[in-house]
Amino acid sequence: METFTGLRMRQFEGLLRAVRERGGDGPRTGRPWCLPLADRVLVVGVYYRTNLTMRQLAPLFGVSPATVCRVIERLGRVLAIEPVRRPADATDRFCGSWTAR
């Protein structure tokens, strides 16, 4: 797990839990995914970590390149981390410390 995603198993489980909470499993309408959610999260993690193409990832997971593309399109947005908001004065303090020298 860590070799392909850079995450320890405990970290991956936390990520999987966060994806479920954010609605990453999606609505239960339409055709079901051919991969379970854990494998779909793994596909996205391997894609971003290794820079393998969708054509290279497809046989690793036993699916088509189109499926890999759909998984990355769907879960890539769910896995995106929102930027941390910092108070405006934190920036002023940082910049101010450099100008004081």
Distance bins in CASP14 RR format, pairs under 12 A and 6 or more apart:
PFRMAT RR
TARGET T0000
AUTHOR 0000-0000-0000
RMODE 2
METHOD distances of the structure
MODEL  1
1 7 1 0 0 1 0 0 0 0 0 0 0
1 8 1 0 0 1 0 0 0 0 0 0 0
1 9 1 0 1 0 0 0 0 0 0 0 0
1 10 0 0 0 0 0 1 0 0 0 0 0
1 11 0 0 0 0 1 0 0 0 0 0 0
1 12 1 0 1 0 0 0 0 0 0 0 0
1 13 0 0 0 0 1 0 0 0 0 0 0
1 15 0 0 0 0 0 1 0 0 0 0 0
1 16 0 0 0 0 0 1 0 0 0 0 0
1 38 0 0 0 0 0 1 0 0 0 0 0
1 39 0 0 0 0 0 1 0 0 0 0 0
1 41 0 0 0 0 0 1 0 0 0 0 0
1 42 1 0 0 1 0 0 0 0 0 0 0
1 45 0 0 0 0 0 1 0 0 0 0 0
1 46 0 0 0 0 1 0 0 0 0 0 0
1 49 0 0 0 0 0 1 0 0 0 0 0
2 8 1 0 1 0 0 0 0 0 0 0 0
2 9 1 0 0 1 0 0 0 0 0 0 0
2 10 0 0 0 0 0 1 0 0 0 0 0
2 11 0 0 0 0 1 0 0 0 0 0 0
2 12 0 0 0 0 1 0 0 0 0 0 0
2 42 0 0 0 0 0 1 0 0 0 0 0
2 45 0 0 0 0 0 1 0 0 0 0 0
2 46 0 0 0 0 0 1 0 0 0 0 0
2 49 0 0 0 0 1 0 0 0 0 0 0
3 42 0 0 0 0 0 1 0 0 0 0 0
3 45 0 0 0 0 0 1 0 0 0 0 0
3 46 0 0 0 0 1 0 0 0 0 0 0
3 49 0 0 0 0 1 0 0 0 0 0 0
3 50 0 0 0 0 1 0 0 0 0 0 0
4 12 0 0 0 0 0 1 0 0 0 0 0
4 41 0 0 0 0 0 1 0 0 0 0 0
4 42 1 0 0 1 0 0 0 0 0 0 0
4 43 0 0 0 0 0 1 0 0 0 0 0
4 44 0 0 0 0 0 1 0 0 0 0 0
4 45 1 0 0 1 0 0 0 0 0 0 0
4 46 1 0 1 0 0 0 0 0 0 0 0
4 47 0 0 0 0 1 0 0 0 0 0 0
4 48 0 0 0 0 0 1 0 0 0 0 0
4 49 1 0 0 1 0 0 0 0 0 0 0
4 50 1 0 0 1 0 0 0 0 0 0 0
4 51 0 0 0 0 0 1 0 0 0 0 0
4 52 0 0 0 0 1 0 0 0 0 0 0
4 57 0 0 0 0 0 1 0 0 0 0 0
4 60 0 0 0 0 1 0 0 0 0 0 0
4 61 0 0 0 0 0 1 0 0 0 0 0
5 11 0 0 0 0 1 0 0 0 0 0 0
5 12 1 0 0 1 0 0 0 0 0 0 0
5 13 0 0 0 0 0 1 0 0 0 0 0
5 15 0 0 0 0 1 0 0 0 0 0 0
5 16 0 0 0 0 0 1 0 0 0 0 0
5 38 0 0 0 0 0 1 0 0 0 0 0
5 41 0 0 0 0 1 0 0 0 0 0 0
5 42 1 0 0 1 0 0 0 0 0 0 0
5 43 0 0 0 0 0 1 0 0 0 0 0
5 44 0 0 0 0 1 0 0 0 0 0 0
5 45 1 0 1 0 0 0 0 0 0 0 0
5 46 1 0 0 1 0 0 0 0 0 0 0
5 47 0 0 0 0 1 0 0 0 0 0 0
5 48 0 0 0 0 1 0 0 0 0 0 0
5 49 1 0 1 0 0 0 0 0 0 0 0
5 50 0 0 0 0 1 0 0 0 0 0 0
5 79 0 0 0 0 0 1 0 0 0 0 0
6 12 0 0 0 0 1 0 0 0 0 0 0
6 15 0 0 0 0 0 1 0 0 0 0 0
6 42 0 0 0 0 0 1 0 0 0 0 0
6 45 0 0 0 0 1 0 0 0 0 0 0
6 46 0 0 0 0 1 0 0 0 0 0 0
6 48 0 0 0 0 0 1 0 0 0 0 0
6 49 1 0 1 0 0 0 0 0 0 0 0
6 50 0 0 0 0 1 0 0 0 0 0 0
7 13 0 0 0 0 1 0 0 0 0 0 0
7 14 0 0 0 0 1 0 0 0 0 0 0
7 15 1 0 0 1 0 0 0 0 0 0 0
7 16 0 0 0 0 0 1 0 0 0 0 0
7 41 0 0 0 0 1 0 0 0 0 0 0
7 42 0 0 0 0 1 0 0 0 0 0 0
7 44 0 0 0 0 0 1 0 0 0 0 0
7 45 1 0 0 1 0 0 0 0 0 0 0
7 46 0 0 0 0 0 1 0 0 0 0 0
7 48 0 0 0 0 0 1 0 0 0 0 0
7 49 0 0 0 0 1 0 0 0 0 0 0
7 79 0 0 0 0 0 1 0 0 0 0 0
8 14 0 0 0 0 0 1 0 0 0 0 0
8 15 0 0 0 0 0 1 0 0 0 0 0
9 15 0 0 0 0 0 1 0 0 0 0 0
9 16 0 0 0 0 0 1 0 0 0 0 0
9 38 0 0 0 0 0 1 0 0 0 0 0
9 42 0 0 0 0 0 1 0 0 0 0 0
10 16 0 0 0 0 0 1 0 0 0 0 0
10 17 0 0 0 0 0 1 0 0 0 0 0
11 17 0 0 0 0 0 1 0 0 0 0 0
11 18 0 0 0 0 0 1 0 0 0 0 0
11 41 0 0 0 0 0 1 0 0 0 0 0
11 45 0 0 0 0 0 1 0 0 0 0 0
12 18 0 0 0 0 0 1 0 0 0 0 0
12 19 0 0 0 0 0 1 0 0 0 0 0
12 37 0 0 0 0 0 1 0 0 0 0 0
12 38 0 0 0 0 1 0 0 0 0 0 0
12 39 0 0 0 0 0 1 0 0 0 0 0
12 41 1 0 0 1 0 0 0 0 0 0 0
12 42 1 0 0 1 0 0 0 0 0 0 0
12 44 0 0 0 0 0 1 0 0 0 0 0
12 45 0 0 0 0 1 0 0 0 0 0 0
12 46 0 0 0 0 0 1 0 0 0 0 0
12 49 0 0 0 0 0 1 0 0 0 0 0
12 79 0 0 0 0 0 1 0 0 0 0 0
13 19 0 0 0 0 0 1 0 0 0 0 0
13 20 0 0 0 0 0 1 0 0 0 0 0
13 37 0 0 0 0 0 1 0 0 0 0 0
13 38 0 0 0 0 1 0 0 0 0 0 0
13 41 0 0 0 0 0 1 0 0 0 0 0
13 42 0 0 0 0 0 1 0 0 0 0 0
14 20 0 0 0 0 1 0 0 0 0 0 0
14 21 0 0 0 0 1 0 0 0 0 0 0
14 22 0 0 0 0 0 1 0 0 0 0 0
14 38 0 0 0 0 0 1 0 0 0 0 0
14 41 0 0 0 0 1 0 0 0 0 0 0
14 79 0 0 0 0 0 1 0 0 0 0 0
15 21 0 0 0 0 0 1 0 0 0 0 0
15 22 0 0 0 0 0 1 0 0 0 0 0
15 24 0 0 0 0 0 1 0 0 0 0 0
15 37 0 0 0 0 0 1 0 0 0 0 0
15 38 0 0 0 0 1 0 0 0 0 0 0
15 40 0 0 0 0 0 1 0 0 0 0 0
15 41 1 0 0 1 0 0 0 0 0 0 0
15 42 0 0 0 0 1 0 0 0 0 0 0
15 44 0 0 0 0 1 0 0 0 0 0 0
15 45 0 0 0 0 1 0 0 0 0 0 0
15 48 0 0 0 0 0 1 0 0 0 0 0
15 75 0 0 0 0 0 1 0 0 0 0 0
15 76 0 0 0 0 0 1 0 0 0 0 0
15 78 0 0 0 0 0 1 0 0 0 0 0
15 79 1 0 0 1 0 0 0 0 0 0 0
15 81 0 0 0 0 0 1 0 0 0 0 0
16 22 0 0 0 0 0 1 0 0 0 0 0
16 23 0 0 0 0 0 1 0 0 0 0 0
16 24 0 0 0 0 1 0 0 0 0 0 0
16 25 0 0 0 0 0 1 0 0 0 0 0
16 36 0 0 0 0 0 1 0 0 0 0 0
16 37 1 0 0 1 0 0 0 0 0 0 0
16 38 1 0 1 0 0 0 0 0 0 0 0
16 39 0 0 0 0 0 1 0 0 0 0 0
16 40 0 0 0 0 1 0 0 0 0 0 0
16 41 1 0 1 0 0 0 0 0 0 0 0
16 42 0 0 0 0 1 0 0 0 0 0 0
16 44 0 0 0 0 0 1 0 0 0 0 0
16 45 0 0 0 0 0 1 0 0 0 0 0
16 75 0 0 0 0 0 1 0 0 0 0 0
16 78 0 0 0 0 0 1 0 0 0 0 0
16 79 0 0 0 0 0 1 0 0 0 0 0
17 23 0 0 0 0 0 1 0 0 0 0 0
17 24 0 0 0 0 0 1 0 0 0 0 0
17 25 0 0 0 0 0 1 0 0 0 0 0
17 37 0 0 0 0 0 1 0 0 0 0 0
17 38 0 0 0 0 0 1 0 0 0 0 0
17 41 0 0 0 0 0 1 0 0 0 0 0
18 24 0 0 0 0 1 0 0 0 0 0 0
18 25 0 0 0 0 0 1 0 0 0 0 0
18 37 0 0 0 0 0 1 0 0 0 0 0
18 41 0 0 0 0 1 0 0 0 0 0 0
18 75 0 0 0 0 0 1 0 0 0 0 0
18 78 0 0 0 0 1 0 0 0 0 0 0
18 79 0 0 0 0 1 0 0 0 0 0 0
18 80 0 0 0 0 0 1 0 0 0 0 0
18 81 0 0 0 0 1 0 0 0 0 0 0
18 82 0 0 0 0 0 1 0 0 0 0 0
19 25 1 0 0 1 0 0 0 0 0 0 0
19 26 0 0 0 0 1 0 0 0 0 0 0
19 36 0 0 0 0 0 1 0 0 0 0 0
19 37 1 0 0 1 0 0 0 0 0 0 0
19 38 0 0 0 0 1 0 0 0 0 0 0
19 39 0 0 0 0 0 1 0 0 0 0 0
19 40 0 0 0 0 1 0 0 0 0 0 0
19 41 1 0 1 0 0 0 0 0 0 0 0
19 42 0 0 0 0 0 1 0 0 0 0 0
19 44 0 0 0 0 1 0 0 0 0 0 0
19 45 0 0 0 0 0 1 0 0 0 0 0
19 71 0 0 0 0 0 1 0 0 0 0 0
19 74 0 0 0 0 0 1 0 0 0 0 0
19 75 1 0 0 1 0 0 0 0 0 0 0
19 76 0 0 0 0 1 0 0 0 0 0 0
19 77 0 0 0 0 0 1 0 0 0 0 0
19 78 1 0 1 0 0 0 0 0 0 0 0
19 79 1 0 0 1 0 0 0 0 0 0 0
19 80 0 0 0 0 0 1 0 0 0 0 0
20 26 0 0 0 0 1 0 0 0 0 0 0
20 36 0 0 0 0 0 1 0 0 0 0 0
20 37 1 0 0 1 0 0 0 0 0 0 0
20 38 0 0 0 0 1 0 0 0 0 0 0
20 40 0 0 0 0 0 1 0 0 0 0 0
20 41 0 0 0 0 1 0 0 0 0 0 0
20 75 0 0 0 0 0 1 0 0 0 0 0
20 78 0 0 0 0 1 0 0 0 0 0 0
21 37 0 0 0 0 0 1 0 0 0 0 0
21 78 0 0 0 0 1 0 0 0 0 0 0
22 37 0 0 0 0 0 1 0 0 0 0 0
22 41 0 0 0 0 0 1 0 0 0 0 0
22 74 0 0 0 0 0 1 0 0 0 0 0
22 75 0 0 0 0 1 0 0 0 0 0 0
22 76 0 0 0 0 0 1 0 0 0 0 0
22 77 0 0 0 0 1 0 0 0 0 0 0
22 78 1 0 1 0 0 0 0 0 0 0 0
22 79 0 0 0 0 1 0 0 0 0 0 0
22 80 0 0 0 0 1 0 0 0 0 0 0
22 81 0 0 0 0 0 1 0 0 0 0 0
22 82 0 0 0 0 0 1 0 0 0 0 0
23 37 0 0 0 0 1 0 0 0 0 0 0
23 74 0 0 0 0 0 1 0 0 0 0 0
23 75 0 0 0 0 0 1 0 0 0 0 0
23 77 0 0 0 0 0 1 0 0 0 0 0
23 78 1 0 0 1 0 0 0 0 0 0 0
23 79 0 0 0 0 0 1 0 0 0 0 0
24 33 0 0 0 0 0 1 0 0 0 0 0
24 37 1 0 0 1 0 0 0 0 0 0 0
24 38 0 0 0 0 0 1 0 0 0 0 0
24 40 0 0 0 0 1 0 0 0 0 0 0
24 41 0 0 0 0 1 0 0 0 0 0 0
24 44 0 0 0 0 0 1 0 0 0 0 0
24 71 0 0 0 0 0 1 0 0 0 0 0
24 74 1 0 0 1 0 0 0 0 0 0 0
24 75 1 0 0 1 0 0 0 0 0 0 0
24 76 0 0 0 0 1 0 0 0 0 0 0
24 77 0 0 0 0 1 0 0 0 0 0 0
24 78 1 0 1 0 0 0 0 0 0 0 0
24 79 0 0 0 0 1 0 0 0 0 0 0
24 80 0 0 0 0 0 1 0 0 0 0 0
25 32 0 0 0 0 0 1 0 0 0 0 0
25 33 0 0 0 0 1 0 0 0 0 0 0
25 35 0 0 0 0 0 1 0 0 0 0 0
25 36 0 0 0 0 1 0 0 0 0 0 0
25 37 1 0 1 0 0 0 0 0 0 0 0
25 38 0 0 0 0 0 1 0 0 0 0 0
25 40 0 0 0 0 1 0 0 0 0 0 0
25 41 0 0 0 0 0 1 0 0 0 0 0
25 74 0 0 0 0 0 1 0 0 0 0 0
25 75 0 0 0 0 1 0 0 0 0 0 0
25 78 0 0 0 0 1 0 0 0 0 0 0
26 32 0 0 0 0 0 1 0 0 0 0 0
26 33 0 0 0 0 1 0 0 0 0 0 0
26 37 0 0 0 0 1 0 0 0 0 0 0
26 40 0 0 0 0 0 1 0 0 0 0 0
26 74 0 0 0 0 1 0 0 0 0 0 0
26 75 0 0 0 0 1 0 0 0 0 0 0
26 77 0 0 0 0 0 1 0 0 0 0 0
26 78 0 0 0 0 1 0 0 0 0 0 0
27 33 0 0 0 0 0 1 0 0 0 0 0
27 74 0 0 0 0 0 1 0 0 0 0 0
31 67 0 0 0 0 0 1 0 0 0 0 0
31 70 0 0 0 0 0 1 0 0 0 0 0
32 40 0 0 0 0 0 1 0 0 0 0 0
33 39 0 0 0 0 1 0 0 0 0 0 0
33 40 1 0 0 1 0 0 0 0 0 0 0
33 41 0 0 0 0 0 1 0 0 0 0 0
33 43 0 0 0 0 0 1 0 0 0 0 0
33 61 0 0 0 0 0 1 0 0 0 0 0
33 63 0 0 0 0 1 0 0 0 0 0 0
33 67 0 0 0 0 1 0 0 0 0 0 0
33 68 0 0 0 0 0 1 0 0 0 0 0
33 70 0 0 0 0 1 0 0 0 0 0 0
33 71 1 0 0 1 0 0 0 0 0 0 0
33 74 0 0 0 0 1 0 0 0 0 0 0
33 75 0 0 0 0 0 1 0 0 0 0 0
34 40 0 0 0 0 1 0 0 0 0 0 0
34 43 0 0 0 0 0 1 0 0 0 0 0
34 58 0 0 0 0 0 1 0 0 0 0 0
34 61 0 0 0 0 1 0 0 0 0 0 0
34 62 0 0 0 0 1 0 0 0 0 0 0
34 63 1 0 1 0 0 0 0 0 0 0 0
34 64 0 0 0 0 1 0 0 0 0 0 0
34 66 0 0 0 0 0 1 0 0 0 0 0
34 67 1 0 0 1 0 0 0 0 0 0 0
34 68 0 0 0 0 0 1 0 0 0 0 0
34 70 0 0 0 0 0 1 0 0 0 0 0
34 71 0 0 0 0 1 0 0 0 0 0 0
35 41 0 0 0 0 1 0 0 0 0 0 0
35 42 0 0 0 0 1 0 0 0 0 0 0
35 43 1 0 0 1 0 0 0 0 0 0 0
35 44 0 0 0 0 0 1 0 0 0 0 0
35 57 0 0 0 0 0 1 0 0 0 0 0
35 58 0 0 0 0 0 1 0 0 0 0 0
35 60 0 0 0 0 0 1 0 0 0 0 0
35 61 1 0 0 1 0 0 0 0 0 0 0
35 62 0 0 0 0 1 0 0 0 0 0 0
35 63 1 0 0 1 0 0 0 0 0 0 0
35 64 0 0 0 0 0 1 0 0 0 0 0
35 67 1 0 0 1 0 0 0 0 0 0 0
35 68 0 0 0 0 1 0 0 0 0 0 0
35 70 0 0 0 0 0 1 0 0 0 0 0
35 71 1 0 0 1 0 0 0 0 0 0 0
35 72 0 0 0 0 0 1 0 0 0 0 0
35 74 0 0 0 0 0 1 0 0 0 0 0
35 75 0 0 0 0 0 1 0 0 0 0 0
36 42 0 0 0 0 1 0 0 0 0 0 0
36 43 0 0 0 0 0 1 0 0 0 0 0
36 61 0 0 0 0 0 1 0 0 0 0 0
36 63 0 0 0 0 0 1 0 0 0 0 0
36 71 0 0 0 0 0 1 0 0 0 0 0
37 43 0 0 0 0 0 1 0 0 0 0 0
37 44 0 0 0 0 0 1 0 0 0 0 0
37 71 0 0 0 0 0 1 0 0 0 0 0
37 74 0 0 0 0 0 1 0 0 0 0 0
37 75 0 0 0 0 1 0 0 0 0 0 0
37 78 0 0 0 0 0 1 0 0 0 0 0
37 79 0 0 0 0 0 1 0 0 0 0 0
38 44 0 0 0 0 0 1 0 0 0 0 0
38 45 0 0 0 0 0 1 0 0 0 0 0
38 61 0 0 0 0 0 1 0 0 0 0 0
38 71 0 0 0 0 0 1 0 0 0 0 0
38 75 0 0 0 0 0 1 0 0 0 0 0
39 45 0 0 0 0 0 1 0 0 0 0 0
39 46 0 0 0 0 0 1 0 0 0 0 0
39 57 0 0 0 0 0 1 0 0 0 0 0
39 60 0 0 0 0 0 1 0 0 0 0 0
39 61 1 0 0 1 0 0 0 0 0 0 0
39 62 0 0 0 0 1 0 0 0 0 0 0
39 63 0 0 0 0 1 0 0 0 0 0 0
39 67 0 0 0 0 0 1 0 0 0 0 0
39 68 0 0 0 0 0 1 0 0 0 0 0
39 71 0 0 0 0 1 0 0 0 0 0 0
39 75 0 0 0 0 0 1 0 0 0 0 0
40 46 0 0 0 0 0 1 0 0 0 0 0
40 47 0 0 0 0 0 1 0 0 0 0 0
40 57 0 0 0 0 0 1 0 0 0 0 0
40 61 0 0 0 0 1 0 0 0 0 0 0
40 63 0 0 0 0 1 0 0 0 0 0 0
40 67 0 0 0 0 1 0 0 0 0 0 0
40 68 0 0 0 0 1 0 0 0 0 0 0
40 70 0 0 0 0 1 0 0 0 0 0 0
40 71 1 0 1 0 0 0 0 0 0 0 0
40 72 0 0 0 0 1 0 0 0 0 0 0
40 73 0 0 0 0 0 1 0 0 0 0 0
40 74 1 0 0 1 0 0 0 0 0 0 0
40 75 1 0 1 0 0 0 0 0 0 0 0
40 76 0 0 0 0 1 0 0 0 0 0 0
40 78 0 0 0 0 1 0 0 0 0 0 0
40 79 0 0 0 0 0 1 0 0 0 0 0
41 47 0 0 0 0 0 1 0 0 0 0 0
41 48 0 0 0 0 0 1 0 0 0 0 0
41 61 0 0 0 0 0 1 0 0 0 0 0
41 71 0 0 0 0 1 0 0 0 0 0 0
41 72 0 0 0 0 0 1 0 0 0 0 0
41 74 0 0 0 0 0 1 0 0 0 0 0
41 75 1 0 0 1 0 0 0 0 0 0 0
41 76 0 0 0 0 1 0 0 0 0 0 0
41 78 0 0 0 0 1 0 0 0 0 0 0
41 79 1 0 0 1 0 0 0 0 0 0 0
42 48 0 0 0 0 0 1 0 0 0 0 0
42 49 0 0 0 0 0 1 0 0 0 0 0
42 50 0 0 0 0 0 1 0 0 0 0 0
42 57 0 0 0 0 1 0 0 0 0 0 0
42 60 0 0 0 0 1 0 0 0 0 0 0
42 61 1 0 0 1 0 0 0 0 0 0 0
42 63 0 0 0 0 0 1 0 0 0 0 0
42 68 0 0 0 0 0 1 0 0 0 0 0
42 71 0 0 0 0 1 0 0 0 0 0 0
42 72 0 0 0 0 0 1 0 0 0 0 0
42 75 0 0 0 0 0 1 0 0 0 0 0
42 79 0 0 0 0 0 1 0 0 0 0 0
43 49 0 0 0 0 0 1 0 0 0 0 0
43 50 0 0 0 0 0 1 0 0 0 0 0
43 52 0 0 0 0 0 1 0 0 0 0 0
43 54 0 0 0 0 1 0 0 0 0 0 0
43 56 0 0 0 0 0 1 0 0 0 0 0
43 57 1 0 0 1 0 0 0 0 0 0 0
43 58 0 0 0 0 1 0 0 0 0 0 0
43 60 0 0 0 0 1 0 0 0 0 0 0
43 61 1 0 1 0 0 0 0 0 0 0 0
43 62 0 0 0 0 0 1 0 0 0 0 0
43 63 0 0 0 0 1 0 0 0 0 0 0
43 65 0 0 0 0 0 1 0 0 0 0 0
43 67 0 0 0 0 1 0 0 0 0 0 0
43 68 1 0 0 1 0 0 0 0 0 0 0
43 69 0 0 0 0 0 1 0 0 0 0 0
43 70 0 0 0 0 0 1 0 0 0 0 0
43 71 1 0 1 0 0 0 0 0 0 0 0
43 72 1 0 0 1 0 0 0 0 0 0 0
43 73 0 0 0 0 0 1 0 0 0 0 0
43 74 0 0 0 0 0 1 0 0 0 0 0
43 75 1 0 0 1 0 0 0 0 0 0 0
43 76 0 0 0 0 0 1 0 0 0 0 0
43 79 0 0 0 0 0 1 0 0 0 0 0
44 50 0 0 0 0 0 1 0 0 0 0 0
44 52 0 0 0 0 0 1 0 0 0 0 0
44 54 0 0 0 0 0 1 0 0 0 0 0
44 57 0 0 0 0 1 0 0 0 0 0 0
44 61 0 0 0 0 0 1 0 0 0 0 0
44 68 0 0 0 0 1 0 0 0 0 0 0
44 69 0 0 0 0 0 1 0 0 0 0 0
44 70 0 0 0 0 0 1 0 0 0 0 0
44 71 1 0 0 1 0 0 0 0 0 0 0
44 72 1 0 1 0 0 0 0 0 0 0 0
44 73 0 0 0 0 1 0 0 0 0 0 0
44 74 0 0 0 0 1 0 0 0 0 0 0
44 75 1 0 1 0 0 0 0 0 0 0 0
44 76 1 0 1 0 0 0 0 0 0 0 0
44 77 0 0 0 0 0 1 0 0 0 0 0
44 78 0 0 0 0 1 0 0 0 0 0 0
44 79 1 0 1 0 0 0 0 0 0 0 0
44 80 0 0 0 0 0 1 0 0 0 0 0
45 51 0 0 0 0 0 1 0 0 0 0 0
45 52 0 0 0 0 0 1 0 0 0 0 0
45 57 0 0 0 0 1 0 0 0 0 0 0
45 61 0 0 0 0 0 1 0 0 0 0 0
45 68 0 0 0 0 0 1 0 0 0 0 0
45 71 0 0 0 0 0 1 0 0 0 0 0
45 72 0 0 0 0 1 0 0 0 0 0 0
45 75 0 0 0 0 1 0 0 0 0 0 0
45 76 0 0 0 0 1 0 0 0 0 0 0
45 79 1 0 0 1 0 0 0 0 0 0 0
46 52 1 0 0 1 0 0 0 0 0 0 0
46 53 0 0 0 0 0 1 0 0 0 0 0
46 54 0 0 0 0 0 1 0 0 0 0 0
46 56 0 0 0 0 1 0 0 0 0 0 0
46 57 1 0 0 1 0 0 0 0 0 0 0
46 58 0 0 0 0 0 1 0 0 0 0 0
46 60 1 0 0 1 0 0 0 0 0 0 0
46 61 0 0 0 0 1 0 0 0 0 0 0
46 68 0 0 0 0 1 0 0 0 0 0 0
46 71 0 0 0 0 0 1 0 0 0 0 0
46 72 0 0 0 0 0 1 0 0 0 0 0
46 75 0 0 0 0 0 1 0 0 0 0 0
47 53 0 0 0 0 1 0 0 0 0 0 0
47 54 1 0 0 1 0 0 0 0 0 0 0
47 55 0 0 0 0 0 1 0 0 0 0 0
47 56 0 0 0 0 1 0 0 0 0 0 0
47 57 1 0 0 1 0 0 0 0 0 0 0
47 58 0 0 0 0 0 1 0 0 0 0 0
47 60 0 0 0 0 0 1 0 0 0 0 0
47 61 0 0 0 0 0 1 0 0 0 0 0
47 65 0 0 0 0 0 1 0 0 0 0 0
47 68 1 0 0 1 0 0 0 0 0 0 0
47 69 0 0 0 0 1 0 0 0 0 0 0
47 71 0 0 0 0 1 0 0 0 0 0 0
47 72 1 0 1 0 0 0 0 0 0 0 0
47 73 0 0 0 0 0 1 0 0 0 0 0
47 75 0 0 0 0 1 0 0 0 0 0 0
47 76 0 0 0 0 1 0 0 0 0 0 0
47 79 0 0 0 0 0 1 0 0 0 0 0
48 57 0 0 0 0 0 1 0 0 0 0 0
48 72 0 0 0 0 1 0 0 0 0 0 0
48 75 0 0 0 0 0 1 0 0 0 0 0
48 76 0 0 0 0 1 0 0 0 0 0 0
48 79 0 0 0 0 1 0 0 0 0 0 0
48 80 0 0 0 0 0 1 0 0 0 0 0
48 81 0 0 0 0 0 1 0 0 0 0 0
49 57 0 0 0 0 0 1 0 0 0 0 0
49 79 0 0 0 0 0 1 0 0 0 0 0
50 56 0 0 0 0 1 0 0 0 0 0 0
50 57 0 0 0 0 1 0 0 0 0 0 0
50 60 0 0 0 0 0 1 0 0 0 0 0
51 57 0 0 0 0 0 1 0 0 0 0 0
52 58 0 0 0 0 1 0 0 0 0 0 0
52 59 0 0 0 0 0 1 0 0 0 0 0
52 60 1 0 0 1 0 0 0 0 0 0 0
52 61 0 0 0 0 0 1 0 0 0 0 0
52 65 0 0 0 0 0 1 0 0 0 0 0
52 68 0 0 0 0 1 0 0 0 0 0 0
52 72 0 0 0 0 0 1 0 0 0 0 0
53 59 0 0 0 0 0 1 0 0 0 0 0
53 60 0 0 0 0 0 1 0 0 0 0 0
53 65 0 0 0 0 1 0 0 0 0 0 0
53 68 0 0 0 0 1 0 0 0 0 0 0
53 69 0 0 0 0 0 1 0 0 0 0 0
53 72 0 0 0 0 0 1 0 0 0 0 0
54 60 0 0 0 0 0 1 0 0 0 0 0
54 61 0 0 0 0 0 1 0 0 0 0 0
54 63 0 0 0 0 1 0 0 0 0 0 0
54 64 0 0 0 0 1 0 0 0 0 0 0
54 65 1 0 1 0 0 0 0 0 0 0 0
54 66 0 0 0 0 1 0 0 0 0 0 0
54 67 0 0 0 0 1 0 0 0 0 0 0
54 68 1 0 1 0 0 0 0 0 0 0 0
54 69 1 0 1 0 0 0 0 0 0 0 0
54 70 0 0 0 0 1 0 0 0 0 0 0
54 71 0 0 0 0 1 0 0 0 0 0 0
54 72 1 0 0 1 0 0 0 0 0 0 0
54 73 0 0 0 0 0 1 0 0 0 0 0
55 63 0 0 0 0 0 1 0 0 0 0 0
55 64 0 0 0 0 1 0 0 0 0 0 0
55 65 1 0 1 0 0 0 0 0 0 0 0
55 66 0 0 0 0 0 1 0 0 0 0 0
55 67 0 0 0 0 0 1 0 0 0 0 0
55 68 0 0 0 0 1 0 0 0 0 0 0
55 69 0 0 0 0 1 0 0 0 0 0 0
56 62 0 0 0 0 0 1 0 0 0 0 0
56 65 0 0 0 0 1 0 0 0 0 0 0
56 68 0 0 0 0 1 0 0 0 0 0 0
57 63 0 0 0 0 1 0 0 0 0 0 0
57 64 0 0 0 0 0 1 0 0 0 0 0
57 65 1 0 0 1 0 0 0 0 0 0 0
57 66 0 0 0 0 0 1 0 0 0 0 0
57 67 0 0 0 0 1 0 0 0 0 0 0
57 68 1 0 1 0 0 0 0 0 0 0 0
57 69 0 0 0 0 1 0 0 0 0 0 0
57 71 0 0 0 0 1 0 0 0 0 0 0
57 72 0 0 0 0 1 0 0 0 0 0 0
58 64 1 0 1 0 0 0 0 0 0 0 0
58 65 1 0 1 0 0 0 0 0 0 0 0
58 66 0 0 0 0 1 0 0 0 0 0 0
58 67 1 0 0 1 0 0 0 0 0 0 0
58 68 1 0 1 0 0 0 0 0 0 0 0
58 69 0 0 0 0 1 0 0 0 0 0 0
58 70 0 0 0 0 0 1 0 0 0 0 0
58 71 0 0 0 0 0 1 0 0 0 0 0
58 72 0 0 0 0 0 1 0 0 0 0 0
59 65 0 0 0 0 1 0 0 0 0 0 0
59 67 0 0 0 0 0 1 0 0 0 0 0
59 68 0 0 0 0 1 0 0 0 0 0 0
60 68 0 0 0 0 1 0 0 0 0 0 0
61 67 0 0 0 0 1 0 0 0 0 0 0
61 68 1 0 0 1 0 0 0 0 0 0 0
61 71 0 0 0 0 1 0 0 0 0 0 0
61 72 0 0 0 0 0 1 0 0 0 0 0
62 68 0 0 0 0 1 0 0 0 0 0 0
63 69 0 0 0 0 0 1 0 0 0 0 0
63 70 0 0 0 0 1 0 0 0 0 0 0
63 71 0 0 0 0 1 0 0 0 0 0 0
63 72 0 0 0 0 0 1 0 0 0 0 0
64 70 0 0 0 0 1 0 0 0 0 0 0
64 71 0 0 0 0 0 1 0 0 0 0 0
65 71 0 0 0 0 0 1 0 0 0 0 0
65 72 0 0 0 0 0 1 0 0 0 0 0
66 72 0 0 0 0 0 1 0 0 0 0 0
66 73 0 0 0 0 0 1 0 0 0 0 0
67 73 0 0 0 0 0 1 0 0 0 0 0
67 74 0 0 0 0 0 1 0 0 0 0 0
68 74 0 0 0 0 0 1 0 0 0 0 0
68 75 0 0 0 0 0 1 0 0 0 0 0
68 76 0 0 0 0 0 1 0 0 0 0 0
69 75 0 0 0 0 0 1 0 0 0 0 0
69 76 0 0 0 0 0 1 0 0 0 0 0
70 76 0 0 0 0 0 1 0 0 0 0 0
71 77 0 0 0 0 0 1 0 0 0 0 0
71 78 0 0 0 0 0 1 0 0 0 0 0
71 79 0 0 0 0 0 1 0 0 0 0 0
72 78 0 0 0 0 0 1 0 0 0 0 0
72 79 0 0 0 0 1 0 0 0 0 0 0
72 80 0 0 0 0 0 1 0 0 0 0 0
73 79 0 0 0 0 0 1 0 0 0 0 0
73 80 0 0 0 0 0 1 0 0 0 0 0
74 80 0 0 0 0 0 1 0 0 0 0 0
84 90 0 0 0 0 0 1 0 0 0 0 0
85 91 0 0 0 0 0 1 0 0 0 0 0
86 92 0 0 0 0 0 1 0 0 0 0 0
86 93 0 0 0 0 0 1 0 0 0 0 0
86 94 0 0 0 0 1 0 0 0 0 0 0
87 93 0 0 0 0 1 0 0 0 0 0 0
87 94 0 0 0 0 0 1 0 0 0 0 0
88 94 0 0 0 0 0 1 0 0 0 0 0
88 95 0 0 0 0 0 1 0 0 0 0 0
89 95 0 0 0 0 0 1 0 0 0 0 0
89 96 0 0 0 0 0 1 0 0 0 0 0
90 96 0 0 0 0 0 1 0 0 0 0 0
90 97 0 0 0 0 0 1 0 0 0 0 0
91 97 0 0 0 0 0 1 0 0 0 0 0
91 98 0 0 0 0 0 1 0 0 0 0 0
92 98 0 0 0 0 0 1 0 0 0 0 0
92 99 0 0 0 0 0 1 0 0 0 0 0
92 100 0 0 0 0 0 1 0 0 0 0 0
93 99 0 0 0 0 0 1 0 0 0 0 0
93 100 0 0 0 0 0 1 0 0 0 0 0
94 100 0 0 0 0 0 1 0 0 0 0 0
95 101 0 0 0 0 0 1 0 0 0 0 0
END
